[in-house]
Amino acid sequence: MLSIIRANLFSRHTKLYREIAKEHGTTVRHVYRLAHGKRSKSKQDYVIIKRLKEEGVIHTHVIW
């Protein structure tokens, strides 16, 4: 519940998270969690992380 509030209210990248979520058919919460270190489990997650890198939101990503 707290991550929903953080993703929608307190993040300075909220508009970007919404745009990426809409583009890839996922939730803002999912994009927020990937940006903050959640492990990517699918190709779609990898594409989202790649977009976050391009936008400068994240700088590194560990591939498991």
Buried (B, 14 or more C-beta within 10 A) or exposed (E): EEBEEBBBEEBEBBEBBBBBBEEBEBBBBBBBBBBEEBEBEEEBBBBBBEBBBEEEBBEEBEEE
